[in-house]
Amino acid sequence: MIDRRLLEHFDWVLLGLTFVLGGIGLLTLYSAATANVDIAGVRGLVHLKQSYWLAIGTGAMILLALFSYRWLNRLALPIYCCSIGLLVAVLFVGKEVSGSQRWLVLGPVSFQPSEVMKISLAIILARYFSDSVSERGLSLRELWKPLIWTLIPFALIVKQPDLGTSLILFLIAGTMTIFVKIERRSLLCLTAAGIAGSVVAWFFLKEYQKQRILAFLDPQGDPLGAGYHIIQSKIAVGSGLLFGKGFLKGTQNALSFLPEQHTDFIFSVLAEEWGFLGAAVVISLYMLVVVWGFSIAVRSKEPFGTILAVGLTSMIFWQAFINLAMALALLPVVGVTLPLISYGGSSVLVTMGAIGILLNISMRRFLFKE
Amino acid sequence: MNTYLHTVDSDWYRQRVAGALICILAAFLILLVRLFYLQIIEGPEFRRQSQNNCVRLQGIPPARGLIFDRDGVLLVENRPSFNVSIVPREAKNPRRVVQKLVDLLNIVPETLFARLAEARGVHSFRPVLLKRDVSRDVVAIIEAYKLDLPGIVITVEPMRHYVEGKRASHLLGYLGEISSEELKSGCFADNRIGDFIGKFGVEKAYELYFHGKRGEQQIEVNALGQLTRVLRTEEAIPGKNFYLALDIALQRKAEALLSGKVGTAVAMDPSNGHILAMASCPAFDPNAFAEGMTYESWNDLASNQFRPMENKAIQGQYPPGSTFKIVTAIAGLEEGVITEHTRLFCPGYYRYGNRTFRCWKRGGHGFMDITDALAQSCDVFFYQVGEKLGVDRLARYAEACGLGSPTGVDLDKEAKGLVPTSGWKLSRMGVPWQGGETLSVAIGQGFDLVTPIQMLSLISAVANGGTLYKPLVVSRIESSDGSLVKKEVPVPLGGLPASEETLQIISGGLRDAVNKPTGTAWIARISGVDVVGKTGTAQVVRMEKDNKEISIENIRLQHRDHAWFIAFAPAEEPRVAVAVLVEHGGHGSTEAGPIAREMIKTYLGIEGLRN
C-alpha cells in the first residue's frame, strides 16, 4: 500500500509549519494559563490538555494521509450525510454550553460536529465542481445543488446558534464556487437572491437572534459586551511594541480581560508578549501555510485534488484571517478560533485533519499523470 | 481524466490560483499593516495604558422601583449604603489584607473569609463583596489606612429601605441575595452574584418590574485601585415605581388593632377587588433582610411558634366556622331546599341518627326563617339545610363561591384551602363519608379550610351583587419618569352561584346580625352606617362532651377557637369589605368584630362618632 514514491514526495514543509504553529500555540496557552490564576492560586491546565489534543490530531493527520484521497471522492456523499446526521443529533441530544447547543458528548470527550462539517462540505463540493468545472463558468442551473448542500448545514449551525462557524462554512463554499468560476449573470443573481433571502429570514428570526446579529453587525450597539473585549484586545496587542513584554510577562493577559483569552483572543496574548516581531512571524507563518496549500492545489494533477486543496486551504485562511482581524479590532467579535493556536479539541482535530488531507493530495501528485 | 482535458487545463487552474493568491496576500498585508499601526505607531499609548492603569468593568446597579400607597405615600425607597469589597488581584495577598481589615475594624473574621472563599474561581480582577452597609466611621477608618489595605474598595450602592419598618411587611415582602440556583435558572439574566432580588410579597411577584436594567461603566484605575478616568458609561435604567391599592391609614389602623394578637385583617374595595389593607400579625422587619440577616435572627423568625414569616391573609388556612353559613344559605335557597319563608324549629339541638348535634345557643332559637337564622347564626337551622343538600351539592356551591382554589391575588405562596366531598374523603382517608359530617360542614366546622382572602372575596361578592373579583394588590405601575407602564384593571373571576333575590335575602340576614340586638354581631354596629357582617368561631379542637360552660381563660391557648368576622359597609352602597381572623381568639363577635368595626370606621372616615 505504501509506495516508496509517496514517502519521497512527502510534504515535510507543511508538516513542519503545522508543528511550529502547534508549538507556538502551546507556549502561548501556557502563558495564558499562568495568568489565569484564581484566588485559590490554582492555575489553569489548558496547555496540558491542548498537548494531548495536538498528539491526537497528529494521529488523525497521519491517518488521513495514508489512504488515497480519491476515496474521499467516492465516499463524499456518505461522509456528508453522516455529518448532517451528527448536526441533527446535536439539536436533540447536544450539550448546551452558555446558551448554544454545539457539543456532542461521547463518554469523556465532547466535540462539535459543526467543525467536521467544514471538511465534509469541502469534500462534496470538490467532487461536484470537479465534474462540472468549465472555462465559461458555472451557470445557475449547475449551482442549485451546491447551494442546497451548503444551506442545509448552514441552517443547522445557525440554529445552535453558532454564527461564527456558519459564517466560515459559507465562506468556504463561496471561495470554492468562485474559484471554479461562475457566470457573471449567476453571480449577480446569487448576490441578489442572498440579499433578498436575508431580508426575508430576518422576519423569521427570534428576538434574541436578531439581537445577536445586530450586535455582530454593529458592536457599538453593545459597547460594554463586545466593545469591552475589543478595547482590551487593542491595549494588549498595542502594548507589545516591537519586541513584546516577554514570555509570561504580559500584563493585559494577567488582567484576564476575558474568559476567551485562550480561545478567541489567544493572539492578543501572543502579540502582547512577543511584540510586533513575534506577531508578524505568526501572521507570516499562516500566510506560508495558505500559500503552500495553494501550491499543493496547483501541483495536483487532477481537478478533485485541486479543488479540495483550495477548499481546505480556504478554511484555514478564513479562520486565521477572521480571528486575527478580530484580535486587531478590524472585525466585530465573532467566535472563530485561530487554527492550531487556539485552545479546543474539535478545532485542533479538524484543522490537523484538513492538513492531513492536504498532505495526502500533495504526496500523491505524481500518481496521476496528464 | 478525459472530461478534465476537454474542459479546463492546468494552466487555467494556475491562473485561478494566482488570482486567489493575490487576494490572500492582500488580506495578510492588511493584517500586518494593522499590526504595525497598533504596536509601533499607537503602541506607546497602549503601553502607557497597560502599565499605569487597568481598565475595569464596573456594573452600575439599577435603582430599584419605589413603592407608594394608593395616595402616593412613600412606603419603600432606596438609601445609600457603603459596601466594602476587595479586588484580589490588586490585593496581591487577599487573606493578609482581609486579616488587616479584621484587626482594624474589630469585626468577626469568619464571614469575611467565607466571602473570600466563595469567590474562588471568579476572575481575580472582579471585586469581591466583603461587607455590606458599613457605617460612616468604618468608611473613615478604611480611607485613613488606605495604603495598608491594597485592593480594598468602598462602593456606594442603593439599599432597600422600608420606611415604616414592619408595616405591611407581608404584602410588601423583602429582598434577599440571589441564590446560585436562581442565577442558573435563567430568569434573572440581568442579575449578578451578590444582587438582591425580591423573595416575598410584591417585591417578589413583580421582581422583573422592580429590577430595571443594569448599567455598566468602563473605568481606568491606577495601581491603588483609584479611579483615574471613566472611559464609557451605559446608564442603568431604574426599575418601575409601584402604586399599590393599599390605603396606608387603614393599614396602620388594622395593624394597631391586631397588635398583641395573632391573626390577620384584610380589606377590599368590593367594586374592583383592590386590597385596601392586608395586616398579618406578628410581622417581621424587612429592613433586617436588606441589611443582611444573621443565621441566628433568621432562625428566630423561622422557628417562632406564631409564624411571623407567614402572610396569614393568604397562606393561613382555617376552618371557616359560621361564616360558611353564607355558602350553605346560598345553596339552600338556589337548590330550592328552603325558601325565604321556610321556618325550621331549633330546640337547641338536632338529632341525627344516634348522635346529637348542638346549637351554640343551649336553649334553642325556636322557629326561624333564613333571615333570622343568619342573623342569630342558628346552627340547627343550617344542620337541616345541609342535611337536605348533601355534602357534594354543598361542595359545588362552595367551589363556585371561590373556596377550595386560590383567588389569584398577585402575591405568591397563596394557599388554596379545602372543600371536602364524599369522593375526596374516600380517596384521602379510605373511609366513606358519614352523613353527620355533612352537618358539621354546613356550619363550617368540618374538614373545610379557607383562607381569609377567600372569605374576603366572598363577602365582597355578596356586597357588589355577586361578582368575584381577583384581589389586586397593585393599582398601577409607572416608569421612573412618571409614564404609565401598566394599570391593573379589575378582573372578574366569575359570579356567585346566586340570584339577585338570594343575595338580597342573605344581605338582609347579615344586616340584622349586626343591627339587631339579637344578632350575633351586634358589637360591630356603627351608628349612622349599616354594617353587614357575619361572625364565625372556628373550632380548633372538639370540646369535651360535658356541656359545662368553660370560660375562655381556662382553655389552653392552642385549643382556643379561631375568631372570624367578615363584613362590608355601607349596606346600600358598599365601599369596603373586611375579613378578620384572630387565631385562638375565642369568640368571633368579641375578638374579631370590634377590629372589623374600627377598620370600617377608619376607612369611611367616621372616627369618633362612637366609642
Interface residues (C-beta under 8 A of the other chain):
Chain A: V37 D38 I39 A40 S130 D131 V133 S134 E135 T175 F179 V180 K181 P223 L224 G227 Y228 I231 Q232 K234 I235 A236 V237 G238 S239 G240 L241 L242 T251 Q252 A254 L255 S256 F257 P259 A271 E272 G275 F276 A279 A280 I283 S284 Y286 M287 V290 V291 F294 A297 V298 K301 E302 P303 T306 V310 F317 F321 L324 A325 L328 A329 L330 F368 E370
Chain B: M1 T3 Y4 L5 T7 V8 S10 W12 Y13 R14 R16 V17 A20 L21 I24 L25 A27 F28 I30 L31 L32 R34 L35 F36 L38 Q39 I40 E42 G43 P44 E45 F46 R47 Q49 S50 Q51 C54 V55 L57 P88 R89 P94 L116 A119 R120 G121 V122 H123 S124 F125 V128 E216 Q218 L231 R232 E234
